[in-house]
């Protein structure tokens, strides 16, 4: 992407030069982005939801007053999906206000290619959901504009107080700005923390499905944006979210504003203790379950930065308390040599693919160990990107369950030759349940990316730009190799800690600001910075409350799992 230019002065007044998709066109006056796109792209402009320009997202109704290089954002882009979803949620809120004015919607979390939503104080029936969907289509057909206006801090807070949206009012009170951009449509005003479509008429595909006690808002299919995604039932996934939401309510900390209150009033220490105690309790229950099952092979899988390594080690400790002598086996040691790895479309090694591992050899080693034979185990040298010359001999006894950790742990291809009665499958992920407010969630993928950027920078000598460059490949790998198998799990563990964002804020800002605004990855950085901008940083004085075996220590430092015994 080229550098942003300066206005060009001509006889007809100010002119702007636009660079787009390798083409250049000059306009004799400032125009809206939507007008520019239709002039330059013709019918293809209908697919564009916004544009990226040197560090910011431009909405279609923004007036472009300076020469610029623009990158189109469509629904196939991550930011495009977010813009579409944000606008669709606004329409759902409008429909709910019209049909059920005495109740409030709460946006909970993602589920498949959709978003799970509940109505506080009301259990939604299939008839309720059908009514809401019908009203949404009516609002879309009217093609109502989303009008952005700038409100003073006092105006915004006063309005949301009047609407009994105290979660949003309290959050805005913590943000150090005097003005906020508020969107209004159909008599409803909202603050949505990001770009929107110009009008409801651009929302061409969606569906609602009843999922007691709430509903699922199904977004357009990622491969075919003209139709709604299919509903995928993920009962285990939903159960873990429900459990985490319950604990949020018990702890009275379900939003960023409530977390800020704990920080501001010096009550974070006790909150950390309770969070960590909950993790320990859950790990103890999982260990007991494994013992009762008589499992000999415990497969652990999860997406990037979910805390798999720390979880595996902590589970090992809890199993030892139960009288077991567990042995941890890392799938990373079964990577093929770099010159044998599968390649992505761009020619780069695909480290996320199942075929990047020597799966037959891994199965052979697992079965050999479970049979009680001494086995030559490989060790992968990440410095040379090759398998080490000398293997490590390993033998386990009948009281030693194997803990096998890696992103492919739930893939059936790994279990084909292992007696199913001896297997326990565990899925671990950072399933964030603290939201910005009732209508705006903090996405799990954003929380994981934040964890990874901080960990890579601090402990892997990897600058944030490199982590961001890898992230799209990581995400594609997760979508293909991890998420389709998550319901295969016997046990699901949520590694999120409700207090962690207040801690991560102390690490994230300085690291994220290293990414230049003209980077194509800055769109992700800007999003993370915005999220963290709503949070108060925890005092470093409370760090000593975070246990040395906490999953969070894997990302911020202070983990004692790998220290030599004194």
JOKA-V726588 format. One record per residue. N is the residue number from 1. RES is the residue in three letters. SS is DSSP state (H for helix, E for strand, L for the rest). PHI is phi in whole degrees, -180 to 180 (none if undefined). NEAR is the number of other ideal C-beta (glycine too) atoms within 10 Angstrom. Layout:
N:RES:SS:PHI:NEAR
N:RES:SS:PHI:NEAR
//
This chain:
1:UNK:L:none:14
2:UNK:L:-78:12
3:UNK:L:-77:11
4:UNK:L:-64:16
5:UNK:L:-92:14
6:UNK:L:-106:10
7:UNK:L:-57:14
8:UNK:E:-107:14
9:UNK:E:-87:9
10:UNK:E:-131:11
11:UNK:L:-66:6
12:UNK:L:-86:8
13:UNK:E:105:10
14:UNK:E:-69:15
15:UNK:E:-120:16
16:UNK:E:-128:21
17:UNK:E:-110:16
18:UNK:E:-112:24
19:UNK:E:-105:19
20:UNK:E:-150:19
21:UNK:L:52:10
22:UNK:L:84:5
23:UNK:E:-113:9
24:UNK:E:-133:12
25:UNK:E:-144:12
26:UNK:E:-104:11
27:UNK:E:-119:18
28:UNK:L:-81:13
29:UNK:L:-159:12
30:UNK:L:-59:16
31:UNK:E:-136:17
32:UNK:E:-69:16
33:UNK:H:-59:24
34:UNK:H:-59:17
35:UNK:H:-64:16
36:UNK:H:-60:25
37:UNK:H:-63:23
38:UNK:H:-69:17
39:UNK:H:-67:14
40:UNK:H:-94:19
41:UNK:H:-112:16
42:UNK:H:63:9
43:UNK:H:-64:7
44:UNK:H:-65:13
45:UNK:H:-64:17
46:UNK:H:-65:13
47:UNK:H:-84:15
48:UNK:E:-86:21
49:UNK:E:-102:26
50:UNK:E:-175:30
51:UNK:E:-137:25
52:UNK:E:-99:20
53:UNK:E:-138:20
54:UNK:L:38:19
55:UNK:L:96:15
56:UNK:E:-143:14
57:UNK:E:-99:20
58:UNK:E:-99:21
59:UNK:L:-78:19
60:UNK:L:-64:24
61:UNK:L:-95:17
62:UNK:L:-68:19
63:UNK:E:-86:12
64:UNK:E:-89:19
65:UNK:L:-105:12
66:UNK:L:-131:16
67:UNK:L:-59:21
68:UNK:E:-160:22
69:UNK:E:-98:19
70:UNK:E:-114:24
71:UNK:E:-118:17
72:UNK:E:-63:20
73:UNK:E:-116:24
74:UNK:E:-113:17
75:UNK:L:-65:23
76:UNK:L:-75:11
77:UNK:L:-91:17
78:UNK:H:-57:16
79:UNK:H:-66:20
80:UNK:H:-63:20
81:UNK:H:-61:19
82:UNK:H:-67:20
83:UNK:H:-63:25
84:UNK:H:-63:24
85:UNK:H:-61:21
86:UNK:H:-58:20
87:UNK:H:-67:24
88:UNK:H:-68:22
89:UNK:H:-62:20
90:UNK:H:-60:25
91:UNK:H:-63:26
92:UNK:H:-62:23
93:UNK:H:-63:22
94:UNK:H:-63:20
95:UNK:H:-64:24
96:UNK:H:-65:23
97:UNK:H:-65:17
98:UNK:H:-71:17
99:UNK:H:-89:13
100:UNK:L:-134:17
101:UNK:L:-64:8
102:UNK:L:-93:6
103:UNK:L:-126:15
104:UNK:E:-120:20
105:UNK:E:-82:23
106:UNK:E:-128:19
107:UNK:E:-77:22
108:UNK:E:-96:21
109:UNK:E:-165:22
110:UNK:E:-75:21
111:UNK:E:-151:21
112:UNK:L:60:17
113:UNK:L:-98:17
114:UNK:E:-146:23
115:UNK:E:-130:20
116:UNK:E:-88:22
117:UNK:E:-138:25
118:UNK:E:-121:20
119:UNK:E:-110:18
120:UNK:E:-62:10
121:UNK:L:84:9
122:UNK:E:-144:16
123:UNK:L:-87:10
124:UNK:L:-78:23
125:UNK:L:-94:13
126:UNK:H:-55:12
127:UNK:H:-66:9
128:UNK:H:-59:19
129:UNK:H:-66:19
130:UNK:H:-63:12
131:UNK:H:-65:18
132:UNK:H:-63:24
133:UNK:H:-63:18
134:UNK:H:-62:13
135:UNK:H:-65:18
136:UNK:H:-62:24
137:UNK:H:-64:14
138:UNK:H:-62:13
139:UNK:H:-67:21
140:UNK:H:-67:20
141:UNK:H:-62:10
142:UNK:L:-74:12
143:UNK:L:52:12
144:UNK:L:-75:19
145:UNK:E:-78:16
146:UNK:L:-89:22
147:UNK:E:-99:14
148:UNK:E:-96:15
149:UNK:E:-132:11
150:UNK:E:-97:11
151:UNK:E:-110:18
152:UNK:E:-70:11
153:UNK:H:-55:15
154:UNK:H:-65:9
155:UNK:H:-62:14
156:UNK:H:-64:23
157:UNK:H:-64:19
158:UNK:H:-62:13
159:UNK:H:-63:17
160:UNK:H:-69:23
161:UNK:H:-63:14
162:UNK:H:-65:9
163:UNK:L:-92:15
164:UNK:L:59:9
165:UNK:L:-101:21
166:UNK:H:-68:14
167:UNK:H:-61:22
168:UNK:H:-73:23
169:UNK:H:-61:20
170:UNK:H:-66:19
171:UNK:H:-66:26
172:UNK:H:-63:21
173:UNK:H:-67:14
174:UNK:H:-88:17
175:UNK:L:-83:16
176:UNK:L:-83:6
177:UNK:L:-131:9
178:UNK:L:-91:9
179:UNK:E:-136:11
180:UNK:E:-136:17
181:UNK:E:-88:15
182:UNK:E:-110:18
183:UNK:E:-102:19
184:UNK:E:-126:16
185:UNK:E:-154:20
186:UNK:L:57:17
187:UNK:L:84:9
188:UNK:E:-109:17
189:UNK:E:-112:16
190:UNK:E:-144:22
191:UNK:L:-116:22
192:UNK:L:-118:19
193:UNK:L:61:20
194:UNK:L:174:19
195:UNK:L:-68:24
196:UNK:L:-128:24
197:UNK:L:-74:22
198:UNK:L:-72:21
199:UNK:E:-158:18
200:UNK:H:-67:24
201:UNK:H:-64:14
202:UNK:H:-82:17
203:UNK:L:-89:19
204:UNK:L:-93:14
205:UNK:L:-147:17
206:UNK:L:-172:22
207:UNK:E:-157:18
208:UNK:E:-113:25
209:UNK:E:-130:17
210:UNK:E:-69:17
211:UNK:E:-146:18
212:UNK:L:-51:10
213:UNK:L:-89:12
214:UNK:E:-120:21
215:UNK:E:-148:25
216:UNK:E:-116:25
217:UNK:E:-89:25
218:UNK:E:-89:23
219:UNK:L:-86:22
220:UNK:E:-58:22
221:UNK:L:-61:15
222:UNK:L:-65:12
223:UNK:L:-96:8
224:UNK:L:-140:11
225:UNK:L:-65:20
226:UNK:L:-85:9
227:UNK:L:-135:14
228:UNK:E:-73:20
229:UNK:L:-65:20
230:UNK:L:-75:12
231:UNK:L:-79:17
232:UNK:L:-114:15
233:UNK:L:-78:13
234:UNK:L:-128:18
235:UNK:H:-62:8
236:UNK:H:-68:16
237:UNK:H:-58:24
238:UNK:H:-64:17
239:UNK:H:-63:11
240:UNK:H:-68:22
241:UNK:H:-62:22
242:UNK:H:-62:15
243:UNK:H:-63:16
244:UNK:H:-66:20
245:UNK:H:-63:18
246:UNK:H:-61:11
247:UNK:H:-67:17
248:UNK:H:-59:17
249:UNK:H:-70:11
250:UNK:H:-61:11
251:UNK:L:-83:17
252:UNK:L:56:10
253:UNK:L:-147:23
254:UNK:L:-111:23
255:UNK:E:-132:22
256:UNK:H:-61:26
257:UNK:H:-63:23
258:UNK:H:-68:18
259:UNK:H:-66:25
260:UNK:H:-59:20
261:UNK:H:-61:17
262:UNK:H:-63:22
263:UNK:H:-66:21
264:UNK:H:-64:11
265:UNK:L:-103:8
266:UNK:L:56:11
267:UNK:L:-117:11
268:UNK:H:-76:23
269:UNK:H:-56:16
270:UNK:H:-64:12
271:UNK:H:-63:22
272:UNK:H:-61:25
273:UNK:H:-58:14
274:UNK:H:-67:15
275:UNK:H:-55:23
276:UNK:H:-68:19
277:UNK:H:-64:11
278:UNK:H:-64:18
279:UNK:H:-60:22
280:UNK:H:-63:16
281:UNK:H:-61:10
282:UNK:H:-65:15
283:UNK:H:-63:18
284:UNK:H:-63:16
285:UNK:H:-66:12
286:UNK:H:-65:22
287:UNK:H:-60:23
288:UNK:H:-62:14
289:UNK:H:-63:14
290:UNK:H:-62:24
291:UNK:H:-64:16
292:UNK:H:-65:9
293:UNK:H:-73:16
294:UNK:L:71:10
295:UNK:L:-70:22
296:UNK:L:-107:21
297:UNK:E:-127:22
298:UNK:E:-105:29
299:UNK:E:-93:28
300:UNK:E:-117:27
301:UNK:E:-133:27
302:UNK:L:173:27
303:UNK:L:-73:24
304:UNK:L:-56:23
305:UNK:L:66:24
306:UNK:L:-84:28
307:UNK:L:93:26
308:UNK:H:-58:26
309:UNK:H:-64:19
310:UNK:H:-65:20
311:UNK:H:-59:23
312:UNK:H:-60:23
313:UNK:H:-68:18
314:UNK:H:-68:22
315:UNK:H:-62:25
316:UNK:H:-58:19
317:UNK:H:-63:15
318:UNK:H:-66:20
319:UNK:H:-68:24
320:UNK:H:-65:12
321:UNK:H:-61:10
322:UNK:L:-86:13
323:UNK:L:94:8
324:UNK:L:-87:17
325:UNK:L:-125:13
326:UNK:L:-68:23
327:UNK:E:-127:17
328:UNK:E:-94:15
329:UNK:E:-122:24
330:UNK:E:-95:17
331:UNK:H:-64:22
332:UNK:H:-58:15
333:UNK:H:-71:20
334:UNK:H:-104:23
335:UNK:E:-60:23
336:UNK:L:-74:19
337:UNK:L:-57:13
338:UNK:H:-55:12
339:UNK:H:-75:8
340:UNK:H:-108:13
341:UNK:L:-75:18
342:UNK:L:-67:13
343:UNK:E:-115:10
344:UNK:L:-81:15
345:UNK:L:-61:6
346:UNK:L:-86:7
347:UNK:L:88:6
348:UNK:L:-84:12
349:UNK:E:-57:18
350:UNK:L:-97:18
351:UNK:L:-77:18
352:UNK:L:-89:22
353:UNK:L:-69:17
354:UNK:H:-60:16
355:UNK:H:-71:12
356:UNK:H:-70:22
357:UNK:E:-98:23
358:UNK:L:-84:18
359:UNK:H:-62:18
360:UNK:H:-58:12
361:UNK:H:-68:13
362:UNK:H:-61:20
363:UNK:H:-62:17
364:UNK:H:-60:13
365:UNK:H:-65:23
366:UNK:H:-61:21
367:UNK:H:-66:15
368:UNK:H:-63:16
369:UNK:H:-65:22
370:UNK:H:-66:19
371:UNK:L:-83:9
372:UNK:L:88:12
373:UNK:L:-86:12
374:UNK:L:-70:11
375:UNK:E:-131:19
376:UNK:E:-81:11
377:UNK:E:-97:17
378:UNK:L:-75:16
379:UNK:L:-134:14
380:UNK:E:-95:18
381:UNK:E:-95:13
382:UNK:L:-73:9
383:UNK:L:-71:6
384:UNK:L:-90:10
385:UNK:L:61:14
386:UNK:E:-141:15
387:UNK:E:-70:18
388:UNK:L:-64:12
389:UNK:L:-64:7
390:UNK:L:-97:8
391:UNK:L:-75:14
392:UNK:E:-113:11
393:UNK:E:-78:9
394:UNK:E:-142:16
395:UNK:L:-145:12
396:UNK:L:-123:20
397:UNK:L:-98:8
398:UNK:L:-67:9
399:UNK:L:-101:11
400:UNK:L:-120:17
401:UNK:L:-67:26
402:UNK:E:-84:21
403:UNK:E:-103:25
404:UNK:E:-107:27
405:UNK:E:-113:23
406:UNK:L:169:24
407:UNK:L:-65:25
408:UNK:L:-99:23
409:UNK:L:-59:26
410:UNK:L:-98:25
411:UNK:L:-70:20
412:UNK:H:-57:9
413:UNK:H:-61:14
414:UNK:H:-82:24
415:UNK:L:-106:20
416:UNK:L:-54:11
417:UNK:L:-106:10
418:UNK:L:-110:18
419:UNK:L:-57:11
420:UNK:H:-58:9
421:UNK:H:-70:9
422:UNK:H:-100:16
423:UNK:E:-105:17
424:UNK:E:-130:21
425:UNK:E:-108:24
426:UNK:E:-124:26
427:UNK:E:-109:27
428:UNK:E:-125:26
429:UNK:E:-153:26
430:UNK:L:-90:22
431:UNK:L:-96:21
432:UNK:L:-63:24
433:UNK:L:-118:24
434:UNK:L:-83:24
435:UNK:E:-105:23
436:UNK:L:-63:22
437:UNK:E:-157:25
438:UNK:L:-59:19
439:UNK:L:-111:23
440:UNK:E:-136:22
441:UNK:L:-94:23
442:UNK:L:-97:22
443:UNK:L:-71:15
444:UNK:H:-58:20
445:UNK:H:-64:19
446:UNK:H:-67:17
447:UNK:H:-64:21
448:UNK:H:-69:26
449:UNK:H:-62:22
450:UNK:H:-62:25
451:UNK:H:-55:26
452:UNK:H:-68:23
453:UNK:H:-59:30
454:UNK:H:-66:23
455:UNK:H:-64:20
456:UNK:H:-61:20
457:UNK:H:-69:20
458:UNK:H:-80:14
459:UNK:H:-123:13
460:UNK:L:-123:12
461:UNK:L:53:8
462:UNK:L:-113:16
463:UNK:L:-67:15
464:UNK:H:-59:23
465:UNK:H:-60:16
466:UNK:H:-68:14
467:UNK:H:-60:23
468:UNK:H:-66:22
469:UNK:H:-63:15
470:UNK:H:-83:17
471:UNK:H:-61:19
472:UNK:H:-61:12
473:UNK:H:-65:16
474:UNK:H:-59:19
475:UNK:H:-65:17
476:UNK:H:-61:14
477:UNK:H:-62:22
478:UNK:H:-63:19
479:UNK:H:-63:13
480:UNK:H:-90:13
481:UNK:H:-114:19
482:UNK:L:-116:22
483:UNK:H:-60:18
484:UNK:H:-63:13
485:UNK:H:-109:17
486:UNK:H:-64:19
487:UNK:H:-76:15
488:UNK:H:-72:16
489:UNK:L:-67:22
490:UNK:L:-82:18
491:UNK:E:-138:19
492:UNK:E:-120:23
493:UNK:E:-120:23
494:UNK:E:-94:23
495:UNK:L:-86:22
496:UNK:L:-66:26
497:UNK:L:-117:23
498:UNK:L:-63:23
499:UNK:L:-96:27
500:UNK:H:-65:26
501:UNK:H:-64:24
502:UNK:H:-69:24
503:UNK:H:-79:25
504:UNK:H:-62:24
505:UNK:H:-58:19
506:UNK:H:-67:16
507:UNK:H:-101:21
508:UNK:H:-75:24
509:UNK:H:-58:14
510:UNK:H:-63:9
511:UNK:H:-70:19
512:UNK:H:-64:21
513:UNK:L:-71:12
514:UNK:L:-76:12
515:UNK:L:-85:22
516:UNK:L:-68:12
517:UNK:L:-68:12
518:UNK:L:-88:14
519:UNK:L:-71:17
520:UNK:L:-64:11
521:UNK:L:-92:16
522:UNK:H:-66:20
523:UNK:H:-59:19
524:UNK:H:-71:22
525:UNK:H:-60:24
526:UNK:H:-61:19
527:UNK:H:-64:19
528:UNK:H:-65:21
529:UNK:H:-62:15
530:UNK:H:-63:14
531:UNK:H:-59:21
532:UNK:H:-69:21
533:UNK:H:-67:14
534:UNK:L:-89:22
535:UNK:L:-111:24
536:UNK:L:-83:18
537:UNK:L:-76:16
538:UNK:L:-70:25
539:UNK:L:-67:13
540:UNK:H:-56:9
541:UNK:H:-64:10
542:UNK:H:-90:17
543:UNK:H:-58:16
544:UNK:H:-67:11
545:UNK:H:-82:17
546:UNK:L:-82:22
547:UNK:L:-60:19
548:UNK:L:-64:11
549:UNK:L:-101:19
550:UNK:L:-62:24
551:UNK:L:-60:26
552:UNK:L:-63:26
553:UNK:H:-63:18
554:UNK:H:-62:23
555:UNK:H:-109:24
556:UNK:H:-107:20
557:UNK:L:100:13
558:UNK:L:94:14
559:UNK:L:-73:20
560:UNK:L:-100:9
561:UNK:L:-61:15
562:UNK:L:-106:7
563:UNK:L:-78:8
564:UNK:L:-65:4
565:UNK:L:-65:3
566:UNK:L:-85:3
//
